[in-house]
Amino acid sequence: MIIYPAMDLIGGRAVRLQQGRFDDVTAYSTEPLEALRGFAAAGASWAHVVDLDGAKAGNPVQRELVAELARETPLKLQVAGGYRERGQLVRMFDAGVSRIVIGSLAVREPDAVGAWLKEFGPDRITLSLDIRLTEGSPRVAVAGWTEDTGRSLWDVAAQFPNVRHLLVTDIGRDGMLQGPNFALYQEIARRLPGVAVQASGGISSLDDLEQLPTDGAIIGKALWEKRISLEEALGLARA
């Protein structure tokens, strides 16, 4: 399992949101570059960086900061936040970003995203599908979780047969530190063999990590609030 320590950015500062709400923000004093260097010192090889300003605006806002972070840290960066155009991807890849996360656009413009998977290769793009359980079905939400597409996770994922990296966030668990939805990730592993799935939402303990059947785990709030030691999480993932 790959552990992705996560850092969300607003206005150049590291923050966390409660269930994606911009009116419920916790800001941290650690500088973004210092945080990433700390992740690297703990033994991480990847970090998940989200430009929340970009996600809200629908286009990358903090691209200069993200590019600087990519240049100055030894970590491989998986970055998210408003990427909608091919040129935006090219600029970030040229800046040293290893992988870019595509979310809502995968639902709205699947042909374009499918073309990017072919052009840049499936290891450079992570599809991110945020789901809300509705009558037991994982329904995909977009537009900052405000819009229910009415489509299932399985329906959307089926449009991308060459996808290699899939990040699935259970909206109801995000930022709540109540444990991930193990049943959901077990079903994903069964239905989508061969896809490297990243679990996001609710991870709060080493026991959670040990039970996850996924290839990766995004850990944010639990790290920032020191509920999980990154060194111990990485050791468990390598065991």
C-alpha positions as CSV (number, residue, x, y, z in Angstrom):
1,M,0.0,0.0,0.0
2,I,1.1,3.5,-0.8
3,I,0.5,6.1,1.9
4,Y,-0.3,9.6,0.5
5,P,0.0,12.2,3.3
6,A,-2.4,14.9,2.2
7,M,-2.1,18.7,2.3
8,D,-4.9,21.0,1.3
9,L,-4.1,24.6,0.4
10,I,-6.0,27.9,0.6
11,G,-4.3,31.1,0.0
12,G,-0.9,29.4,0.3
13,R,-1.6,28.0,3.7
14,A,-2.2,24.4,4.8
15,V,-5.7,23.8,5.9
16,R,-8.4,21.1,6.4
17,L,-12.1,21.4,5.6
18,Q,-14.8,19.5,7.5
19,Q,-16.6,17.4,4.8
20,G,-15.5,19.8,2.1
21,R,-17.2,22.9,3.6
22,F,-15.4,26.1,3.0
23,D,-17.2,27.7,5.9
24,D,-15.6,25.1,8.3
25,V,-11.8,25.6,7.8
26,T,-9.0,24.7,10.2
27,A,-5.7,26.4,9.3
28,Y,-2.3,25.0,10.4
29,S,0.8,27.0,11.1
30,T,3.2,24.7,9.3
31,E,4.5,26.2,6.0
32,P,3.6,23.9,3.0
33,L,7.2,23.3,1.9
34,E,8.1,22.5,5.5
35,A,5.2,20.1,5.8
36,L,6.3,18.2,2.6
37,R,9.9,18.0,3.8
38,G,8.5,16.6,7.0
39,F,6.6,13.9,5.1
40,A,9.8,13.0,3.2
41,A,11.9,12.9,6.3
42,A,9.3,10.4,7.8
43,G,10.0,8.2,4.8
44,A,7.1,9.0,2.4
45,S,7.6,8.9,-1.3
46,W,4.3,10.5,-2.4
47,A,2.2,13.4,-1.2
48,H,-1.4,14.4,-2.2
49,V,-1.7,18.2,-2.6
50,V,-5.0,19.9,-3.2
51,D,-5.4,23.5,-4.4
52,L,-8.7,24.2,-2.7
53,D,-8.9,27.6,-4.2
54,G,-8.5,26.0,-7.6
55,A,-11.2,23.4,-6.9
56,K,-13.6,26.2,-5.9
57,A,-12.8,28.4,-8.9
58,G,-12.8,25.6,-11.5
59,N,-9.2,26.3,-12.6
60,P,-5.8,26.0,-10.9
61,V,-5.2,29.1,-8.7
62,Q,-2.1,28.2,-6.7
63,R,-0.2,26.7,-9.6
64,E,2.9,28.7,-8.9
65,L,3.1,27.5,-5.3
66,V,2.4,23.9,-6.4
67,A,5.1,24.1,-9.1
68,E,7.5,25.4,-6.4
69,L,6.6,22.6,-4.1
70,A,7.2,20.1,-6.9
71,R,10.7,21.6,-7.6
72,E,11.8,21.9,-4.0
73,T,10.6,18.6,-2.4
74,P,12.0,15.1,-3.1
75,L,8.5,13.7,-3.0
76,K,6.4,12.7,-6.0
77,L,3.3,15.0,-5.9
78,Q,-0.2,14.0,-6.9
79,V,-2.0,17.2,-7.2
80,A,-5.7,18.2,-7.5
81,G,-7.7,21.4,-7.8
82,G,-9.6,22.6,-10.9
83,Y,-7.7,21.0,-13.7
84,R,-9.9,21.3,-16.8
85,E,-7.7,21.9,-19.8
86,R,-4.9,20.0,-21.5
87,G,-2.5,23.0,-21.3
88,Q,-2.9,23.1,-17.5
89,L,-1.8,19.5,-17.2
90,V,1.2,20.0,-19.5
91,R,2.4,23.0,-17.4
92,M,2.2,21.1,-14.2
93,F,3.9,18.0,-15.6
94,D,6.7,20.3,-17.0
95,A,7.0,21.8,-13.5
96,G,7.7,18.3,-12.0
97,V,4.3,17.2,-10.8
98,S,4.1,13.4,-11.1
99,R,0.4,12.9,-11.3
100,I,-2.7,15.0,-11.7
101,V,-6.1,14.3,-10.2
102,I,-9.2,14.7,-12.4
103,G,-12.6,14.7,-10.8
104,S,-15.8,16.3,-12.0
105,L,-14.5,16.5,-15.6
106,A,-14.4,12.7,-15.8
107,V,-18.2,12.8,-15.4
108,R,-18.9,15.8,-17.6
109,E,-16.3,15.3,-20.4
110,P,-15.3,11.6,-20.4
111,D,-14.0,11.7,-24.0
112,A,-11.5,14.5,-23.1
113,V,-10.3,12.7,-20.0
114,G,-10.0,9.4,-21.9
115,A,-7.9,11.1,-24.5
116,W,-5.6,12.5,-21.8
117,L,-5.2,9.0,-20.3
118,K,-4.0,7.8,-23.7
119,E,-1.8,10.8,-24.4
120,F,0.0,11.2,-21.0
121,G,-0.3,7.6,-19.9
122,P,-2.4,6.0,-17.2
123,D,0.3,6.5,-14.5
124,R,0.1,10.3,-14.9
125,I,-3.6,10.8,-14.2
126,T,-5.7,9.7,-11.2
127,L,-9.5,9.7,-11.6
128,S,-11.2,11.0,-8.5
129,L,-14.8,10.0,-7.9
130,D,-16.5,11.4,-4.8
131,I,-19.4,9.3,-3.8
132,R,-22.4,9.6,-1.5
133,L,-24.3,6.4,-0.6
134,T,-27.9,6.6,-1.7
135,E,-30.1,3.6,-0.8
136,G,-26.9,1.5,-0.7
137,S,-25.6,2.6,-4.1
138,P,-22.4,4.7,-4.4
139,R,-23.6,7.8,-6.3
140,V,-21.1,10.2,-7.8
141,A,-21.3,13.8,-6.7
142,V,-19.6,16.8,-8.5
143,A,-19.3,20.5,-8.1
144,G,-17.8,20.4,-4.7
145,W,-20.1,17.6,-3.6
146,T,-23.2,19.8,-4.1
147,E,-24.5,18.1,-7.2
148,D,-25.7,14.5,-7.4
149,T,-25.1,13.2,-10.9
150,G,-27.5,10.4,-10.4
151,R,-24.8,8.0,-11.8
152,S,-23.2,5.2,-9.9
153,L,-19.5,4.8,-9.3
154,W,-19.6,1.6,-11.4
155,D,-21.2,3.4,-14.4
156,V,-18.7,6.2,-14.4
157,A,-15.6,4.0,-13.9
158,A,-16.8,1.7,-16.8
159,Q,-16.2,4.6,-19.2
160,F,-12.4,4.5,-18.5
161,P,-11.2,0.9,-19.2
162,N,-7.6,2.0,-19.3
163,V,-7.6,3.9,-16.0
164,R,-4.9,2.7,-13.6
165,H,-5.4,5.0,-10.6
166,L,-8.7,5.7,-9.0
167,L,-9.3,7.8,-5.9
168,V,-12.6,7.2,-4.2
169,T,-13.8,9.5,-1.4
170,D,-16.8,8.6,0.7
171,I,-18.2,12.1,1.3
172,G,-20.0,11.0,4.5
173,R,-16.8,10.0,6.1
174,D,-14.5,12.8,5.0
175,G,-12.9,14.7,7.8
176,M,-15.0,12.9,10.4
177,L,-12.3,10.5,11.7
178,Q,-14.9,7.8,12.1
179,G,-13.1,5.1,10.0
180,P,-13.4,4.4,6.3
181,N,-16.2,2.5,4.5
182,F,-14.5,-0.9,4.4
183,A,-17.5,-2.6,2.7
184,L,-17.3,0.0,-0.1
185,Y,-13.6,-0.5,-0.8
186,Q,-14.0,-4.3,-0.6
187,E,-16.7,-4.1,-3.3
188,I,-14.5,-1.8,-5.4
189,A,-11.6,-4.2,-5.2
190,R,-13.9,-7.0,-6.3
191,R,-15.5,-5.1,-9.2
192,L,-12.5,-3.3,-10.5
193,P,-9.6,-5.7,-10.4
194,G,-6.4,-4.3,-11.8
195,V,-7.2,-0.7,-10.8
196,A,-5.0,0.8,-8.1
197,V,-7.6,2.3,-5.7
198,Q,-6.8,5.0,-3.2
199,A,-9.1,5.2,-0.2
200,S,-10.0,8.6,1.1
201,G,-12.3,9.7,3.9
202,G,-12.4,8.7,7.6
203,I,-9.1,7.1,8.1
204,S,-8.2,7.7,11.8
205,S,-6.0,4.9,13.0
206,L,-3.4,2.3,12.1
207,D,-6.1,-0.3,12.5
208,D,-8.1,1.4,9.7
209,L,-5.1,1.1,7.4
210,E,-4.5,-2.5,8.2
211,Q,-8.0,-3.4,7.3
212,L,-8.2,-1.5,4.0
213,P,-8.1,-3.7,0.9
214,T,-6.8,-0.8,-1.3
215,D,-3.5,-0.1,-3.0
216,G,-3.3,3.4,-1.5
217,A,-4.6,5.5,1.3
218,I,-5.0,9.3,1.6
219,I,-4.4,10.4,5.1
220,G,-5.1,14.0,6.0
221,K,-6.8,15.2,9.2
222,A,-5.5,12.2,11.2
223,L,-1.9,13.2,10.4
224,W,-2.3,16.9,11.0
225,E,-4.0,16.3,14.3
226,K,-1.4,13.7,15.3
227,R,-3.8,10.8,15.6
228,I,-1.6,8.8,13.3
229,S,2.2,8.8,13.2
230,L,3.3,9.0,9.5
231,E,6.4,6.9,10.3
232,E,4.2,4.1,11.8
233,A,1.7,4.3,8.9
234,L,4.5,3.9,6.4
235,G,6.0,1.1,8.4
236,L,2.7,-0.7,8.4
237,A,2.2,-0.2,4.7
238,R,5.6,-1.7,4.0
239,A,5.1,-4.7,6.3
